Amino acid sequence: MKASREITRRSFLKQCSVGGTAVGMTPWFVPARALGLDGHTAPSDRIGVALIGLGRQCMWRNLPVFARRRDCQILALCDVDRWRLQVEDNPAVADSAKTHQWDPEILKPCFRTTDFREALARPGVDAVMITTPDHWHIPIALAAIRAGKDVCCEKPLGLAIRHGRILADAAAKARCVFRTDSEFRSIPHLYKAVALVRTGKIGQLKTIRISVPIVWNETLPPQPQMPVPPELDYEMWLGPAPRAPYTEKRVHPMKSYGRPYWYCNRDYCNGMICNWGYHPADIAQWANNTELTGPVEVEGKGTLPPAHYLWNVILDFKVRYRYANGVEMFYEGRTQYSDGQSYMRFEGTEGWVCGWYAPDRLEAEPKSLLKVEIKKEEFPYPLKNEKHDFLDCVRTRGRTLEDAEVGHRSTTIGQLGYIACLLGRKLTWDPDKEQFVGDDEANQLAQGDPGRDPWKIA
C-alpha cells in the first residue's frame, strides 16, 4: 500500500475518532466498523485489490479467498466479457458465494471495466489478481508492476522462456510483492512430500517422476468464422496474440464457465505440458532444491497435431531431464489414466514418497515415513493458502513462497520439455545463462515470437 495515501486516510480517521474535524468539514460520526473497533479492519488498513479476469478459475478459487479476507477490499473488476461484470445478475456469483461462504454484496460497489489499464489506474488499488488466458499473464503483470502494484498472477509465467525472465527481472527491480498463483504448495500431503525429501528422510534424492493428465487438450481442425458476440471485447481478448477471426472454439464457451477453449491453441497456451503441468513441475523444483535454477539436459518426444489446426497444442509426451546434482526427472503426459490424475514421486537411496493430486493421497516406502513429523526448524516454510501468502506478504513486504523468480524457473521446466519435443533431440541447457548450448534453433524457440514482445502493449 502506498504510504502517502495510507497516512492521509489514517490521519483523517484518527481525527474523526477522537471527535475532531478535518479542516473545512462539519463534525460527523464514524461507524465502529469503519474504524476497526468491532473486529473489522479499518478501510485505511485494507489492501485494495483489482481482479483482472473473472472466469472459472477466479470465480471458484481466487475471488472467494479475497472476498473473505477482512483486511482486503475488492475495488475493481475487469473482464473482456461484459456479462461476467454483471455480478448482480450472474448466477455463478451467487453459487460461488453460497459454496465458499462470502458476501456477494461486496462486489456491487466495485468499478467495472473490460480494459485492465483502467483497473490499474483506479484509485485505492494496491494489488492485482491476474486470472486471464496465458498469453496475457506477462503483459498485464508488467503493466501492474510499472503502475506500482503488487501482483498475484496465475501460472504459467508466459509462453516463452525469455518473457518469464523479463518479468522476474522487472519484479525484482521494482521490489514488488509477487506471487505465482499455484495451489500445490498449499496442499498438505504434497507439502509433506516435499518436506520429507528436503529433510533427507528418503536419503539422497536420485529420481523424480511427475505427470500431468492430458484431459482437456484435443485436436480440432479450422472452424468457420463467427460473428463476435456483442458482450465480448474480442480485440482486447486477443491482445498481444496474432490477429485471428473469431470463432467460439478459439476463446471460451459464451455465457458459461465451462473449461475454456484457448487451452488448446498455441497462440494462447503451450498446452498442458506448460499450463496445468506447472503444478507438478514446481513441486519437483521445490523438493529438489532447484527452484532458483534448472536442469542441464533435456530430451523428449510427443504427439503434435498439425500446426494449422485450431486446437494444435502438444498431446501425449515423455520428457527426461538431468540436473547438475545428478538427479534425473521423468515427466509424462497421458490421455488415459487408470491410476490417478497427477503424481509427484521422489525416489531416494533410503526410500520413496509419492503424492497424488487426484485422488488426494500420499504413499511412501517405508510406510513409516507417513508418520514422520517434520519440525519447523527442519523445513521452515509456511503451509497456507497461496492467496493468504500473497496478502500477508503485501502487509509485511516479505518474499512470498513462490515469487516471480521461482515461478519463472518452474514455468521454464515445461517450456524446456516442450521445446525438446518440438525439436526431437537431446538439448543441453545452461540454467545460469538461460540458453541452450550450441543450438540456435532451440534458442530461438526460447526467445519466443519477436513480434509478441510482452512490453509492447497498445
C-alpha positions in Angstrom: 0.0 0.0 0.0 1.3 3.5 -0.9 2.5 5.2 2.3 1.3 8.7 1.3 -2.3 7.6 0.8 -2.3 5.4 3.8 -1.0 8.1 6.2 -3.5 10.7 4.9 -6.5 8.4 5.3 -5.4 7.1 8.7 -4.8 10.7 9.9 -8.2 11.7 8.8 -9.9 8.8 10.6 -7.9 9.4 13.7 -9.1 13.0 13.9 -12.7 11.8 13.5 -12.4 9.0 16.0 -11.4 11.4 18.8 -14.2 13.9 18.0 -12.0 16.2 15.9 -12.9 17.6 12.5 -10.9 17.9 9.3 -10.3 21.4 8.1 -13.3 22.8 6.4 -15.6 19.9 7.3 -18.6 19.5 9.6 -18.2 17.1 12.6 -19.6 13.7 11.8 -19.8 10.3 13.4 -17.8 7.3 12.0 -19.3 3.7 12.4 -17.2 1.4 14.6 -16.8 -0.9 11.5 -15.1 2.0 9.6 -12.6 2.4 12.5 -11.9 -1.2 13.0 -13.3 -1.1 16.5 -15.7 -4.1 16.2 -13.2 -6.7 15.0 -13.2 -5.5 11.4 -10.2 -3.9 9.7 -10.5 -0.2 9.1 -10.7 0.9 5.4 -7.4 2.7 5.8 -5.7 -0.6 6.6 -7.4 -2.7 3.9 -5.5 -3.9 0.9 -7.3 -2.6 -2.2 -7.4 -5.3 -4.9 -8.4 -5.4 -8.6 -9.4 -8.7 -10.0 -8.4 -9.0 -13.7 -10.1 -11.9 -15.4 -13.4 -13.3 -14.0 -13.5 -16.7 -15.5 -14.0 -20.1 -13.8 -10.6 -20.0 -12.0 -11.3 -16.6 -10.5 -14.9 -17.4 -9.6 -14.2 -20.6 -7.8 -10.6 -20.4 -6.5 -9.4 -16.8 -6.3 -12.3 -14.4 -5.7 -13.7 -16.3 -2.6 -10.4 -16.0 -0.7 -10.0 -12.3 -1.4 -13.7 -11.8 -0.6 -13.4 -13.5 2.8 -10.3 -11.6 4.0 -11.4 -8.8 6.3 -8.2 -6.8 5.6 -8.8 -6.9 1.9 -11.2 -4.8 -0.2 -12.1 -5.7 -3.8 -12.3 -2.4 -5.6 -12.2 -3.2 -9.3 -13.4 -6.0 -11.6 -12.1 -6.4 -15.1 -13.1 -8.9 -17.8 -13.4 -8.8 -21.6 -16.8 -10.4 -21.3 -19.3 -7.7 -20.1 -21.8 -10.4 -19.0 -19.3 -11.5 -16.4 -19.2 -8.0 -15.0 -22.9 -8.0 -14.2 -22.4 -9.6 -10.9 -25.9 -8.7 -9.7 -27.5 -11.0 -12.3 -24.8 -13.6 -12.6 -25.9 -17.0 -11.0 -22.3 -18.2 -10.9 -21.6 -15.3 -8.5 -24.4 -16.4 -6.2 -23.3 -20.1 -6.4 -19.7 -19.2 -5.6 -20.8 -17.1 -2.7 -23.0 -19.8 -1.3 -20.5 -22.6 -1.7 -17.5 -20.7 -0.4 -19.3 -18.5 2.1 -18.6 -15.0 1.1 -20.9 -12.0 0.7 -21.7 -11.1 -2.9 -22.9 -7.6 -1.8 -19.2 -6.6 -1.5 -18.9 -6.6 -5.3 -21.8 -4.3 -6.1 -19.8 -1.0 -5.5 -16.8 -2.2 -7.5 -15.6 -0.3 -10.5 -16.0 -2.5 -13.6 -14.2 -2.4 -17.0 -13.1 -4.5 -19.9 -9.7 -2.7 -20.0 -7.2 -3.8 -17.4 -5.4 -0.5 -17.7 -8.4 1.3 -16.2 -8.4 -1.2 -13.4 -4.8 -0.5 -12.7 -5.4 3.3 -12.7 -8.3 3.0 -10.2 -7.7 5.0 -7.0 -7.0 2.8 -4.0 -5.9 -0.3 -5.9 -2.7 -1.7 -4.2 -2.6 -5.2 -5.7 -3.9 -7.2 -8.6 -5.0 -10.8 -9.1 -4.4 -11.8 -12.7 -6.6 -14.7 -13.9 -6.5 -14.3 -17.6 -5.6 -16.6 -20.5 -1.8 -17.5 -20.5 -0.9 -15.1 -23.3 -1.9 -12.1 -21.2 -0.1 -13.1 -18.0 3.2 -11.3 -18.8 1.9 -8.1 -20.4 -0.6 -7.4 -17.6 1.8 -8.3 -14.8 4.4 -6.0 -16.3 1.9 -3.2 -16.6 0.9 -3.7 -13.0 4.5 -3.6 -11.8 5.1 -0.4 -13.8 2.0 1.0 -12.1 3.5 0.3 -8.7 1.1 -2.6 -7.8 1.8 -5.9 -6.0 1.0 -8.8 -8.2 -0.6 -12.2 -7.8 -0.5 -13.9 -11.2 -1.8 -17.3 -12.3 0.7 -19.8 -13.6 2.4 -20.3 -16.0 4.5 -17.1 -16.4 4.5 -16.6 -20.1 4.7 -18.6 -23.4 8.4 -18.2 -23.8 11.4 -18.5 -21.5 12.7 -15.0 -22.3 9.4 -13.5 -21.4 9.4 -15.0 -18.0 13.0 -13.7 -17.4 11.8 -10.2 -18.3 9.0 -10.4 -15.7 11.2 -11.9 -13.0 13.8 -9.1 -13.5 11.1 -6.4 -13.5 9.6 -7.7 -10.3 13.0 -7.9 -8.6 13.9 -4.3 -9.7 10.6 -2.9 -8.6 10.8 -4.8 -5.3 7.1 -5.5 -5.6 5.4 -8.4 -3.8 4.8 -11.1 -6.4 3.1 -14.4 -6.0 2.9 -17.0 -8.8 -0.5 -18.5 -8.1 -0.4 -22.3 -7.8 -2.1 -24.1 -5.0 0.1 -27.2 -4.9 2.4 -25.8 -2.3 -0.7 -25.3 -0.1 -1.9 -28.9 -0.4 -0.9 -30.6 2.9 0.1 -34.0 1.6 2.2 -32.5 -1.2 3.8 -30.1 1.3 4.7 -33.1 3.4 6.2 -35.0 0.5 8.5 -32.1 -0.3 9.4 -31.8 3.4 10.3 -35.5 3.6 12.6 -35.1 0.6 14.2 -31.7 1.6 14.9 -33.0 5.1 16.7 -36.1 3.8 14.1 -38.6 5.1 14.3 -40.7 1.9 18.1 -40.4 1.8 19.8 -38.8 -1.2 17.3 -37.9 -3.9 18.1 -39.8 -7.1 15.0 -39.7 -9.4 11.8 -37.6 -9.8 8.8 -38.8 -11.7 5.9 -36.4 -12.4 2.9 -36.5 -14.6 0.0 -34.4 -16.0 -3.3 -35.6 -17.4 -4.0 -34.7 -21.0 -7.7 -34.5 -20.5 -8.6 -31.1 -21.9 -6.2 -30.8 -24.9 -7.8 -32.2 -28.0 -7.4 -31.6 -31.8 -9.8 -29.6 -33.9 -9.4 -28.5 -37.5 -10.0 -24.9 -38.5 -13.5 -23.7 -37.8 -15.8 -21.3 -39.7 -15.7 -17.6 -38.7 -18.5 -16.4 -36.4 -19.9 -13.0 -35.5 -18.2 -11.6 -32.4 -20.8 -11.7 -29.5 -21.8 -8.1 -28.6 -20.8 -8.6 -25.0 -17.2 -9.7 -25.9 -14.3 -7.2 -26.4 -12.6 -9.6 -28.8 -9.8 -7.3 -29.7 -8.9 -6.9 -26.1 -9.1 -10.7 -25.6 -6.6 -11.2 -28.5 -4.3 -8.5 -27.1 -0.6 -9.4 -27.9 -1.7 -12.6 -29.9 -1.8 -12.6 -33.7 -5.0 -11.3 -35.3 -7.4 -14.1 -36.0 -11.1 -14.3 -36.9 -13.4 -15.0 -34.1 -14.9 -18.4 -33.6 -16.2 -19.6 -30.2 -13.9 -22.6 -30.1 -11.0 -20.2 -30.1 -12.0 -18.4 -26.9 -14.3 -20.0 -24.4 -18.0 -21.0 -24.1 -20.1 -17.9 -24.2 -22.1 -17.1 -21.1 -20.7 -20.2 -19.5 -18.0 -21.1 -17.0 -17.1 -24.3 -18.9 -13.4 -25.0 -19.4 -12.0 -22.5 -22.0 -11.0 -23.5 -25.5 -7.9 -21.3 -25.6 -6.1 -24.1 -23.6 -5.9 -26.0 -26.9 -4.3 -23.3 -29.2 -0.6 -22.5 -29.3 -1.2 -18.8 -29.7 -2.6 -18.5 -26.2 -1.3 -21.6 -24.3 1.6 -24.1 -24.7 -0.8 -26.9 -23.7 -1.0 -29.0 -20.5 2.8 -29.6 -20.6 3.3 -26.0 -19.5 -0.1 -24.9 -18.2 -1.5 -27.4 -15.7 1.8 -29.1 -15.7 3.3 -26.1 -14.0 1.9 -27.5 -10.7 3.8 -30.8 -10.5 6.9 -29.2 -12.1 7.0 -26.6 -9.3 6.7 -29.3 -6.6 9.6 -31.1 -8.2 11.7 -28.0 -8.3 10.9 -27.3 -4.7 11.7 -30.8 -3.5 15.0 -30.9 -5.5 16.0 -27.5 -4.0 16.5 -26.2 -7.6 13.7 -23.6 -7.5 16.1 -20.9 -8.4 17.9 -22.8 -11.2 17.0 -25.6 -13.5 18.2 -28.8 -15.3 21.2 -29.0 -17.5 19.9 -31.5 -20.1 16.5 -32.3 -21.6 15.2 -34.6 -24.3 11.6 -35.6 -25.2 9.1 -36.6 -27.7 5.4 -36.0 -28.0 2.3 -36.0 -30.3 1.9 -32.8 -32.2 -1.3 -32.0 -34.2 -1.0 -30.1 -37.5 0.1 -26.6 -36.8 -2.7 -25.0 -38.8 -5.4 -26.7 -36.7 -7.4 -24.5 -34.4 -6.6 -26.9 -31.5 -3.0 -27.7 -32.0 -1.1 -28.0 -28.7 1.1 -30.9 -27.8 -0.8 -34.0 -26.6 0.9 -37.2 -25.2 4.6 -36.6 -24.3 7.5 -38.0 -22.4 10.4 -35.9 -21.3 13.6 -36.7 -19.4 15.6 -34.0 -17.5 19.0 -34.2 -15.8 20.1 -31.8 -13.1 23.7 -30.7 -12.2 23.3 -32.6 -8.9 22.8 -35.8 -10.8 19.0 -36.1 -10.2 17.0 -37.3 -13.2 13.4 -36.3 -13.7 10.9 -38.1 -15.9 7.8 -36.1 -16.9 4.9 -37.6 -18.9 1.5 -36.5 -20.1 -1.0 -39.2 -20.9 -4.5 -39.0 -22.3 -5.6 -42.1 -20.4 -5.1 -42.6 -16.7 -6.0 -45.7 -14.8 -4.0 -44.9 -11.7 -5.0 -41.4 -10.8 -4.7 -37.9 -12.3 -1.3 -36.5 -11.5 1.6 -37.7 -9.3 4.9 -36.4 -8.0 7.2 -39.3 -7.0 10.6 -38.9 -5.3 13.0 -41.8 -5.1 16.0 -41.7 -2.8 18.7 -44.0 -1.5 16.6 -44.9 1.6 13.0 -44.9 0.3 10.5 -43.1 -1.8 7.4 -40.9 -1.4 4.7 -40.2 -3.9 2.0 -37.6 -3.7 -1.1 -37.7 -5.9 -3.3 -34.7 -6.8 -6.4 -36.7 -7.5 -7.3 -38.7 -5.7 -5.6 -36.9 -2.8 -3.2 -39.3 -1.3 0.4 -39.8 -0.1 2.2 -43.1 -0.4 5.7 -44.0 0.8 8.2 -46.8 1.3 9.0 -47.5 4.1 5.4 -46.7 5.2 6.8 -45.3 8.5 7.7 -42.2 6.5 4.0 -41.3 6.5 4.1 -40.9 10.3 7.2 -38.8 10.4 6.6 -35.3 11.9 8.7 -32.6 10.3 10.0 -30.0 12.7 9.6 -26.3 11.7 13.3 -25.7 12.1 14.0 -28.5 9.6 11.6 -27.2 7.0 10.8 -23.5 7.8 8.2 -22.9 5.1 4.6 -21.9 5.9 1.7 -24.1 5.0 -1.0 -21.6 4.0 -3.3 -20.8 1.1 -1.5 -19.2 -1.7 -3.6 -16.0 -1.7 -3.1 -15.7 2.0 0.6 -16.0 1.4 0.4 -13.1 -1.1 -1.8 -10.8 1.1 0.3 -11.5 4.2 3.5 -10.5 2.3 1.8 -7.4 0.9 1.5 -6.3 4.5 4.9 -7.4 5.7 6.8 -6.7 2.4 8.2 -10.1 2.7 9.0 -12.7 0.0 6.2 -15.0 -1.0 6.7 -18.7 -1.2 6.5 -18.6 -4.9 7.8 -15.3 -6.2 8.4 -14.3 -9.8 11.9 -15.9 -10.0 10.6 -19.2 -8.6 7.6 -19.0 -10.9 9.7 -18.3 -13.9 12.1 -21.2 -13.2 9.2 -23.6 -12.7 7.5 -22.4 -15.8 10.8 -23.0 -17.6 10.6 -26.7 -16.8 7.5 -27.2 -19.0 8.9 -24.9 -21.7 12.2 -26.8 -21.9 10.3 -30.1 -22.3 8.0 -28.5 -24.9 11.0 -27.3 -27.0 12.7 -30.7 -26.7 9.5 -32.3 -28.0 9.2 -29.8 -30.9 12.8 -30.5 -32.0 13.0 -34.2 -31.1 16.6 -34.2 -30.0 18.7 -34.0 -26.8 19.4 -30.5 -25.7 22.0 -29.0 -23.3 20.7 -26.2 -21.1 22.7 -23.6 -19.2 20.4 -22.5 -16.3 22.7 -19.6 -15.4 22.7 -18.0 -18.8 19.3 -19.4 -19.6 20.5 -20.5 -23.0 20.8 -23.8 -24.9 24.4 -24.7 -25.6 25.3 -24.7 -29.3 21.7 -24.8 -30.6 20.5 -21.7 -32.4 17.1 -23.2 -33.3 16.3 -24.1 -29.7 17.4 -20.7 -28.5 15.1 -19.1 -31.0 12.2 -21.0 -29.6 13.2 -20.0 -26.1 13.1 -16.3 -27.2 9.6 -16.6 -28.4 8.0 -14.7 -31.3 9.8 -11.4 -31.7 6.6 -9.8 -32.8 5.0 -10.5 -29.4 7.3 -8.8 -27.0 5.3 -8.6 -23.8 6.2 -5.0 -23.0 4.6 -3.8 -26.3 1.1 -3.1 -25.1 -1.2 -0.8 -27.1 
